Amino acid sequence: MQLHTIVAGLLAQTPLRRRLLLISLDLLLVPIALWLSFALRLADIWPEQLQQSGWLFVAACLVAPPVYALTGQYKGITRYAGSEAFYGLALRNLLVVLVLFGLDRLLAQPTPPRSSWLLLWLLLTSFTGLARLVLRDLFLVVHNARRPRVVRALIYGAGGAGVQLAAALRFAASHRVVGFLDDDPALWGRRINGIAVHSPEQLTDLLAQQRPSQILLAIPSISRSQRRRIVERLQPFGLPVLQVPSVLEITAGHSPIDALRPIAIEELLGRDPVAPDPALLAASVSDRCVLVTGAGGSIGSELCRQVLAQAPTRLLLLERSEPALYTIHQELSRQLGGACPIEPVLGSVTDRALLDQLLTRQRVHSIFHAAAYKHVPLVEANPLVGLTNNVFGTRTLLDAAFAHGVERFLLISTDKAVRPTNVMGASKRLAELVLQAMVHQHGHRAHAPVCALVRFGNVLGSSGSVVPLFRQQIAAGGPLTLTHPDIIRYFMTIPEAVQLVLQASALAHGGDCFLLDMGEPVSILDLACKMVALSGLTVRNSRHPDGDIEIRCTGLRPGEKLYEELLIDAESEPTVHPLIYRARDTFLSPEQLWPQLDSLAAALAAHNQPAALALLARLVPEWQPETAPAMVAAS
């Protein structure tokens, strides 16, 4: 307790006083090291040569502090001293010994044994280095004792990142690392800075012995499948699992190694991404003027980011939401710093005059059409607005693209367009039919755009998707609302989906329907349970009535399916990309489609909802408003 008080008193001193105390300590250690070097070498406590070289004590005390000061020794912070500080101290002590040796030769004094000079350097380095290490550890003990609560943690991964994390946490004093876990049998039973490395199979015993409250995953280069395997192994133990930043974040300087964060569910779902083909990524956008509609949305904004990475000549952002447009424009402007002109356009794809003006003023080469109303319940409640935007926005934009000689046009579609059970899915299916009819009618013309559509399922983290909803509900203490215990969905990360969209655009020949390989389906109930566990909480149910979060089933919403599909009635065929497939779906001829589409436009203009929905059912016979609930139950 007395030592603790003394060290705390030292820490409370001003930097100047602490520096003077360190100089005083060196002035004490230097003569001790000098005396001991003679005594050990000559096997005598007070040898005669030492008596004849007494001037060396005065010289050493006059030489060492200035050498230390001039070489920056006293500018270091003792509590953070490490191996580099020790090596620097060894070089400074070598310089001190060389100066004393030179003075001895210059003054022609009785010569001590040469080996005593080497011994002096070793002793001086040991004493001064050990003193600083002891002070460092005492300072850390006092500093850590001031923390209100230190988290006991296990680090999963005994590689370079794990060792760095343990060192950083030791200095931060936020955690006490009580052990390492690693899958490498060669490391089991060994120690890293005094901390034992264990097999993951010993976790049960470690929980009882060390009582950790967190597990820190310190393998930043891990693949998604490996991370999922580790997390699934750790989840039954009920401890929160945090992870270090990715290698890219660390090397770019965006995050330090100890910037721990919870593992997001997005990092566990889906397969390991396939590296994109650089040639396909750049084919439709590099050195071209690109227009992205719905630029402020989840898919649209990521399209903008990845398009910019391929060095277009100009990027046009079309968005009807002012806040969303402002946000993405500010982000991209900061990211590019003026390297590529970025033009924000506030408006709608249903405004033909705006589109004509925009395409006349700019020579647009490629259009990525991501603007759509996509939230199933909202479009179900507002079908006329959904049809106007999703169907006639697509038709208006296609008309403008054909009129102004755009090279490529890509429609972002959805798996909900396949055998749709809701207005949103039916509207997107009708948008697909519009594109295919347009290609059938005008695709043979010179300079007609190469049009295609890409159909894929849910993307993780998009607005209105289940993952952000569950995250909000967990933060609020629950319950998590699930429409049906058997509902399944396919998931893909937004960046991966957009990479595949850009590559699909380069593969298009005209009228193509591309499908993305979405990986394995995910049970939404399992997804909810995993998200609760990743938050360090437990599910409350009949088996665990004391759990933290309840999962409540509310029943399927109008127009909601238990599962989604990507194909209507065609067989898919592979392309040169392993995750992109091509399907040849049936479509309506222009002669069949345009008259009915004109009648639908008239019904929308008159706000005649029954007539509009009846026409929609005729155009998309897989969807029927009066049978949608029955279809949902059957699916």
N, C-alpha and C positions, 0 to 999 in steps of 0.2 A: 504493500500500500504506500510505503514511504517512497519507494522508487517510482511508482506511478505518479505521485505528487511532484517529484523532482522533474520528471520528464515533461509533465503537463506544464510546469513552470517554465521549462526551457522553450516549449512551443509557444508560450505566451509572450516571450521576449520579442523585441523588434528584430528584423533581419540583420541589422548592423551588430547588435549585441550577440546574436547567435553566431555570426561570422567571427567575431572576436573570440568567442568561447572555443570555436573550432581551431582557430590559430593557436590559442593557448594549449589546446590538447596536442597539436602537432609539435609545439615547442617542448612539451613533456616527452613525447614519444621518440623524437629524433635523437636526443642524447642517450636514451635508454637503448635504442637500436644500435647506436655507435658503440656503447660500452659492451653490449652483449656480443657484438661481432668480434671484438678483440678477445673477450673472455672465452667464447666457445672455440675460437680458432687456436688460442694458446693454452687452453685448458687451465686457466688461472683466473680467479675472480678479479684480481687487480694486477695484471701483468706489468712488467717494467716498461715495455714498449708503449703501453697506454699512458703511463706516467710521463714519458718523454714526448708524447703526442697530445698532451692535454689541450693544446691550442685548437685541435680539431673540434672539440665540443663547442667552443665559442664560434668557430667558423661555420659549423653545421647549423647552429641556431640562427646565424645571420644569413646563411645562404638559402636554407629550405623555404621559409615563409615567402620571401620575394619570388623565388622560382615558382612556387605554387600559385601565388597571386598573379604573376605576369602571364602564366599559361592558362588562367581561367579556372583553376581548381576550386576557388571559393565562390564561383558563380553558380555552381551546380546546386540542386536541391537535394539534400541528403535523404529525405524520405522516399525519393524516387531513384536512388542510386541502384545501378545494375551492373552487368558485366562490362559494358562499355566504360562506365565510370571507373571500374577497377583497372581495366587495361590502360586508361588514360593516366591513372595514378601511378601505375608501374613505370610508364615512360617518364613521368615527372620525377620520380624517385631516381631513375637511372640518370637523368640530367643532374640532379643534386649530387649523386655519387661522383659523376665525371668532373663536376666543378671542384669538389673537394679533392679528388685525385690530382687535378691540374694544379691546385694551390699547393698541395703537398710537394709536387715535383718542382714548382716554381720557387718555393721557399727553401728547397733542399733540406727539409727536415728529416729526422730519422724515419726511415721508410717502414710502414707496417707491412706485414705479409700480404702479398698480392691477393691471395684467396680471401682475406678479410674484407676486401672491397666488394667482392661478389656476395659474401655473406651479409655485408651491410645493406646491399641493395635488396636482398631477399627479406631480411628482417624488417627493413624500413617499409617495404611494400606490404608485408604481412600485417605489421602493427597498424599502420595508417588505414589500410583497407579494411581490416577487421573492425577497427574502431567505428568506421563509417557504416559498415553493415549492421553492427550492434545498435548504433544510433538510429539507423533506418528502421529496424524492426521494433525498437522501443517506441519510436514516433508512430509507427503504424498501429501498434497495440493500443496506444492512448487514443489515436484518432478513431480506431474502430470501436473503442469502448464508449465513445461519445454518441455513436449511432443508436437510435432508439430500438431498432430491431434489425438483426442480420438474418437473411434468408439462407437456410441450409439447402444446398443444391448438389445434385449429381450432374456431371457433364457427360453426355453421350458423344463419344468421339475423342480418342486420345491422340489424335494427329496434331499437326501444326496449329490448326484453328483452335482446338481444345486447349492446348498449352497456352496460347496467347490469351484466350478467354479467361483461363484460371488466373493468369498474371494480372490481367486488367481488372478482374473482379477483386483481387486481393488489394490492389491499390485503391479501387473505388470504395471498398469496405461495405458494399451493398449485399454481398453474398459470402458465405463460407462454403467453399467446395469441399465436400466430404468424401468424394470418390469420383473415379472415371469409369464409364462403361464403354466397352469396345468389342466389336465382332472379331477382331484379330486374335487368335489364340496365342500368338507369339508375345502379346503384350500382357496377358493375364498374369497376375501376381507380381508384376513389376511396379515401380513407383516413379512418379514424375513430380519432382520438387517435394517429395515426402508424401504425395497423395497416391494411394493405391489404385491400380487399374483392375477392374473386375469384368467377368463375363456377364452379359445381360441376363443369363440364367440365374445369377445370384441376386437379382433385384429384390426378391421377396425377403431374403435375409438382410440385405442392406437397408430396406425400409424399417425393419425391426431394430437394427443396431444403430443406424445413423439418423433415422427419422428425418429424411429430407422432405422439403415441402415443394420443391420444383425439380424438374428435369430439363436441362439445357442441351438442346441439340446443336452440336458444334461441328457440322460437316457441311460447309457452305456449297460444295460442288456436287451435292447429292442429287440424283435423279428423282423424278416425281414418284416412280414406282418404289424406289428404295425408301424414300421418305414415308410413303404410305405404309410400307411393311413395318418400319420401325415404330411409327405412331400406333398402328394397330396392335403391336406387341406391348406398347406402354399403356394404352388406354385402360385396360382392366384394372390397373393399379390406382386409378383415380387421381393422379397427380397432374397439375398443369404442365404442359410441355411448351417451352419457349425455344426459339431458334435464333441463331446469329444471322446477320444479313447475308445475301448471296455474294458470291465471289465478285460479280460485276459491281455491286454496290460498294464493296470494300475497296477494290482496286481503283474505282473511280473517285474514291474519297467522299462518297455520299454518306456513308455510315461507318462508325467505328466498330471494331469486333465485338464490343460489349453492348451494342445497341440491340438488346434482346426484344423480341416481339412474339406474340402468339402466332402459332401456325394457322394460316388461313385455310379454310376448307378448299379454296380454289387451288391450293398447292397439293392437294391430295387426290382430287377427282381427275378422271380422264387418264389417258395413256401418256407416255413420254413423248414430247413433240418431235416430229420428224424435221430435220434441218431443211429449210426452204432451198429451192433452186434459184440462185441469184439471177440467172438469165431470165427465168419466168417472172420473177418479182419485178424486174425492171422493164420488161418488154412493153407493157401498156402505158407506162408513166414516165420513164426516163426521157428527158429532153422533150417533154410534151406539156401542153397546157391541160390541166386536169380540173374537172368540176366534180365536187362531191356534194350531193344533196343530203339533207338531214345531217349536216356536218357537225352539229352540236350533240348528236345522240351518242349512244354507247358504241355502236358499230361505226357510225360516221366519223366520230372524233378519232378513233383508232385508225381508220382509213387515212385520215388526213396526216396523222403522225407517220405512218409507214410510207405513204406516198412521198412525203417530204424527204424521207431517208433515201429515196431513189432518184433524187435530183431532177424534179420536173422544172420546166421553164417558168411555170406560173401555176398557182393553186387558187381556185375559186371555191369559197365556202358559201353554200346556199342553205339558209336555215330560217325558219319562221319564228323561232323563239329568240327574243332579244337577249335574255340572260345567257342562254346556252351559246349563242353566237359570240357574244362578248368574251365568255370564258375560254372557248377554244381558240379564238383569234389571239387573245393575250398570251395564252400558253405557247402557241406556235410562233408568235413573233419573238418571244423571249428565247425560244429554242433555236431559231434560225438566225436571229440577229441581222435580218435584212438580206441574207444570202439568196433567198428566193422570194419574189413578189407574192404576197398573200392578200387576196381581196375578199373581205367579208361582204356578203350580199344578204340583206334582210328581206325575205320574201318567201313565197310559196311556189311549189312546182305546178300549182293549178293556174298560175298567172302567166298566160301565153305571151302577153305583151312584154312582161319583164324578161321572160326567157328569150324572146326574139331579140330584144335589146342587148341582153348579155351575150348571146352567141354571135351577134353581129359585131359587137365591139371587140370581142375576144375570139381568137381562132382556137376553139376548144377541140382537142383531139380525143379525149377520153372522158366519159361520164360514168360515175359510180352512183347509182340511185339507191340511197339508203333511207330516204325520207318516207316514213309511213307511220300511221297510228297502229301500234302493235299490242296494246294491253287488251287482252280478251274481254274482261268485264266492262271496261269503258266503251269499247267499240260495240259490245252487245247492247249497252244502254243507249248508245248514240250511233245507230247504224248508218244514218244518212251522211253524217260527217265523215265516218270511217270510209264509206264507199267513195265519197267525193275525193278525199285525199289519196286513198290507196289505189283506186282504179283510175279515176280521171286525172289525177296528178301524174300517174305513169303514162297515160295516153298523151297528155299534153306535152310532157317532156320528150316522149318518143317522136311525136310530130315535129317538134322543134329540132330534135337531133337529126332527123332525116332531111328537114328543110335546109339545114345549115352545114351539112357535110361533115358531121362528127365522125371520127374514125371508129370508135368503139363505145358500146353502151352495155353496161352490166347492171342487171336488176338484182337486188338483194331480196331473196324470198325466204320462205320459212317452211319447216316440216308441217306446220298447221294448215298449209294449203293442200295437203294430201288428204282426200276424203274428209273435208272440213266438217266440223260439228258446231262451228261458231261463225259469226259474221266476219270477224277479223280474218280467219283462215279462208273463208269463201272470197273475201275481197282480194286477198293476195293471190288466190288461184285465178281469179278473173284478171288480175294484173298480168299474170303469166300468159294467159290466153291472148291478151291484148298484144304483148310483145311478140308472141309467136305468129299471130295473124299479121302484124305489121311486117315481120320478116318475110312471110309468105307472099305478101302483096308487093313489097318494094325492095326486098333484099337483092333482087337480080340487077337493080339499077347500078350504074357506075357511081362510085363514091358514096354508096349507101353504107351506113355504119354496120359493123359486125356486132350483132346483138346476142346476148346470152343472159341466162339467169342462173343464180346459185342458190340452192336450197339446203338449209342446214337447221339444226335444232337449237336448243337453249345455249346461250353463252353465259358464262359465269360472271356475275357482277354487273350485268346490264340492269338498267333502271327497271324496276317493277318485277325483277326476277325473284325467285324464292330465296336465294342466298341472302341478299340484303334485308329481305323481310324477316327471315329467321334471326339474323344478327340483331336487328332492332328489337325483336321480341325477347331475345335472351337478355339484352341490355336492360330491358324494362322488367325483367323478372318472370317473364312468361305470361300466359301459356304460348307455346308454339302452335299455330293453327295449321292443320293439315287437312286437305279436303277429303282424302281417302287413304287408308293404310296401304293399299296395293298400287298406288299410282307410281309410275316410273317415268324417267326422263333421260335423255341423252344430254351430256354437257361437254362443252369445249371452252377453253379460255378465249377471251376476246382477241388478244394478239395472234393466237394460232389461227382462229377463224379468219381474221383479216388477211393473214399471210396466204392462206389457201384461196381466198377470194381474189387477191391480186394475181396469183398464179393461174387460177381458172380463167381469168380474163384473157391471159396470153394464149390459152389453149383453144379459145372459141373460134369456130368457123362460120357461125351464123345460125341463130335459133337454138343453140345448145341449151340443154338443161343439165347443169352440173350438180352433183350430190357430193357432200363432204362426208368422209368416214368419221362418224362421231364417237367411235370406240364402244365400250360396253355400257349398257343402260344402268342407271343408278336408281335405287329405291329411294324415294323422297323421305320415307320414314327412317331409313338408315342414315340418310343425309342429316336429318334433324338430330338423331341421336349422336352422330359424330360431332356436330357443331356444339351440342351441349357439353360433350366430353372435352372438346378442345378448349372450351371456356373454363375448364376446371370445375365444372358442376356435374350434377347427376340428374338423370331423368326420374321424375316422380310418376309411379304407376302402382298397380295393385301389388306387384312384387316388391317394390321399393317405395312404400308410402312416405318415407322421410326424405325423398329426393328433392332437388332444388327446383326443377323446371318440369311443368306438365306439358305433354303433347296431346292436343285435343283435335279430334277429327270433326270437321264441320259439314261434310257432305260435298259432293262435286258441284261446282258452280255451273250455271247455264252455259252450254257449249264446251265444257271441259272434257277432255279425253283421259282415259287411264294411261294411254301410251300414245306416242306419236310415230308417224311413218315418214319415209322420204320418197317412196315410189308409189305411183298410182296403179298402173297396170303394165309397166314396161320392165324389161330386164335391164339392169345397169351393166355397163361395159367399162373396163378399166381405161385409164389414160396413161400418159407417160409418168404422171405423178401417182405414187402409191396410195394417197389419201383422197384423190379426186376421181370421181366416176362420172360417166356421161349416160344420161337416160333419154330415150325418145318417147316422150309422152304424147298422147293424142291431143289434138287441138281443134278449134273451130275455124273454118275458113273465113276470110274477110266478109264474104257475101252473107254468111250466117251471123257473124258477130256484130258487124257495124250497125245494122238496123236495130237490133235489140239493145245495143249499147246506147244508141241515140234515144230510144224509148226510156232507158234507165236514166239518162241525163235529164230528160223532161220530168220524170217522176221526182228526181232529186230537187230540181229547180222548183217544183210545186210543193215540196215537202210532203209528198204523198208516200208515207212509209209503207203501207200495205202493198201498193203497186210496185215500189222499189224492191221490196223483199221478194215479191212474187217473180219479178224479172230475174233477180239474183238466183233464185232457186231454179229457174229455167236454164240460165246460162251455166250454172254450176250444179248439175243434178245430184251430185253426191251430198250436197247440203240441202236440207229441207227444214224450214222454220218450225213446222208443226210436228216434225218427227225428231228434231234434234235431241230432246231429253231422252227419248227411248233409245236413240242411237248411242248416246253417252253411256247409259246403263249397260247396253249390250256390249260395248267395247271394253 
